[in-house]
Amino acid sequence: MDTPIDTVKEAKRHTHTYSFFREPLTALEGLSSLMTAFCLKSFTDNYGNILTLLETVVETPALQTLMQFYDPEMRCFTFQDYQLAPTLEEYSIILNLKVKDEVPFIDVPKEVNFKLIAAALYLSIKEVSDNWKSNGGVSGFSLKFLLRKAKEEFEKKNWNAYNALLAVAIYGIVMFPNVPNFVDSAAVHIFMGKNPIPTLLADTYYAVHSRYEKGGSAITCCLQLLFIWFLSLVPSKGPFVKTPNPTERRR
């Protein structure tokens, strides 16, 4: 019969240490802060609630705890009395984006169609071709270029262009991060496909499962979305929720 000490030791042997890759979002936050009420409504109508990802402060200890309950055989988070697993419907509701009844994003086209990219981002074909660069073995746009163009379009009050450039930057830096300060071709094509939820969910499962098999290490999926999902399942009131003292309430 195992003693409590033996049980604790066994639990420690199965504990994994994870790190969570997050790029600084100050530049994107600054760009989004320029929005007027009209611009914000137009952005939300076209791109859902992805701006909430910029506003979400990820508490890594909470995610670190969640990861300890990952069950590689069941592909879910297994607790004593229940199992948790993010779903397409939950991600869709969080971001207010519908899941299209079509084949999701699979791979980047072998040949870059600058005309289609230019149309999606309200840029000229020359601007796209001149600024389509290689970085870290992938091609795409530098974040610096997208931010500069977005600010220019904002000053011209070209709201559609401003919104598209901000949205694709969020796709590349927050939703589908790969190379720091770079929006790669995969993120651009997922943005153009307007059906990101299946890929976001697949990325989550792949990142968590592959990192578990390696005994921890860095997770690079959309951490903000995973955290929002987890937080939505945590009780907001009850005996385990911290109640601020009167002094904190007055602040």
MOQUIBEL-V745638 format. One record per residue. PHI is phi in radians with two decimals (999 if undefined). Layout:
phi:PHI
phi:PHI
//
This chain:
phi:999
phi:-1.31
phi:-1.50
phi:-0.96
phi:-1.14
phi:-1.07
phi:-1.11
phi:-1.10
phi:-1.09
phi:-1.11
phi:-1.11
phi:-1.15
phi:-1.14
phi:-1.79
phi:-1.45
phi:-1.92
phi:-1.86
phi:-2.01
phi:-2.05
phi:-2.22
phi:-1.42
phi:-2.41
phi:-1.40
phi:-1.07
phi:-1.92
phi:-0.99
phi:-1.12
phi:-1.19
phi:-1.10
phi:-1.11
phi:-1.17
phi:-1.19
phi:-1.19
phi:-1.30
phi:-1.07
phi:-1.53
phi:-1.06
phi:-1.12
phi:-1.11
phi:-1.12
phi:-1.12
phi:-1.10
phi:-1.10
phi:-1.12
phi:-1.06
phi:-1.62
phi:-2.18
phi:1.24
phi:-1.71
phi:-1.18
phi:-1.15
phi:-1.11
phi:-1.17
phi:-1.28
phi:-1.53
phi:-1.47
phi:-1.61
phi:-1.40
phi:-1.59
phi:-1.07
phi:-1.05
phi:-1.15
phi:-1.19
phi:-1.04
phi:-1.17
phi:-0.99
phi:-1.10
phi:-1.18
phi:-1.76
phi:-1.23
phi:-1.90
phi:-1.13
phi:-1.33
phi:-1.57
phi:0.99
phi:-2.75
phi:-1.71
phi:-1.80
phi:-1.86
phi:-1.08
phi:-2.04
phi:-2.81
phi:-2.18
phi:-2.17
phi:-2.70
phi:-1.11
phi:-2.18
phi:-1.02
phi:-1.09
phi:-1.17
phi:-1.11
phi:-1.09
phi:-1.19
phi:-1.03
phi:-1.64
phi:0.95
phi:-2.24
phi:-1.33
phi:-1.62
phi:-1.32
phi:-1.47
phi:-2.76
phi:-1.14
phi:-1.25
phi:-1.01
phi:-2.00
phi:-2.74
phi:-1.35
phi:-0.99
phi:-1.15
phi:-1.88
phi:-1.39
phi:-1.73
phi:-1.09
phi:-1.13
phi:-1.16
phi:-1.13
phi:-1.08
phi:-1.14
phi:-1.20
phi:-1.85
phi:1.01
phi:-2.00
phi:-1.40
phi:-1.06
phi:-1.13
phi:-1.07
phi:-1.18
phi:-1.14
phi:-1.24
phi:-1.94
phi:-1.46
phi:-2.05
phi:-1.84
phi:-2.73
phi:1.08
phi:1.49
phi:-2.22
phi:-1.97
phi:2.79
phi:-1.94
phi:-1.32
phi:-1.08
phi:-1.02
phi:-1.12
phi:-1.12
phi:-1.14
phi:-1.09
phi:-1.16
phi:-1.09
phi:-1.14
phi:-1.09
phi:-1.20
phi:-1.12
phi:-1.12
phi:-1.48
phi:1.10
phi:-1.55
phi:-1.11
phi:-1.08
phi:-1.19
phi:-1.02
phi:-1.10
phi:-1.13
phi:-1.20
phi:-1.15
phi:-1.11
phi:-1.16
phi:-1.16
phi:-1.14
phi:-1.00
phi:-1.37
phi:-1.69
phi:-1.87
phi:-1.37
phi:-2.31
phi:-1.21
phi:-2.45
phi:-1.85
phi:-0.96
phi:1.01
phi:-2.55
phi:-1.78
phi:-1.42
phi:-1.08
phi:-1.09
phi:-1.09
phi:-1.08
phi:-1.27
phi:-1.15
phi:-1.05
phi:-1.17
phi:-1.30
phi:0.99
phi:-2.55
phi:-1.40
phi:-1.02
phi:-1.02
phi:-1.23
phi:-1.07
phi:-1.17
phi:-1.08
phi:-1.06
phi:-1.07
phi:-1.12
phi:-1.10
phi:-1.10
phi:-1.14
phi:-1.18
phi:-1.16
phi:-1.23
phi:-1.11
phi:-1.10
phi:-1.64
phi:1.31
phi:2.08
phi:1.43
phi:-1.45
phi:-1.92
phi:-2.11
phi:-1.31
phi:-1.26
phi:-1.13
phi:-1.03
phi:-1.19
phi:-1.08
phi:-1.17
phi:-1.06
phi:-1.04
phi:-1.10
phi:-1.12
phi:-1.16
phi:-1.73
phi:-1.54
phi:-0.98
phi:-1.65
phi:-2.64
phi:2.22
phi:-1.17
phi:-1.71
phi:-1.73
phi:-1.16
phi:-1.77
phi:-1.14
phi:-1.30
phi:-0.93
phi:-1.11
phi:-1.14
phi:-1.13
phi:-1.33
phi:-1.35
//
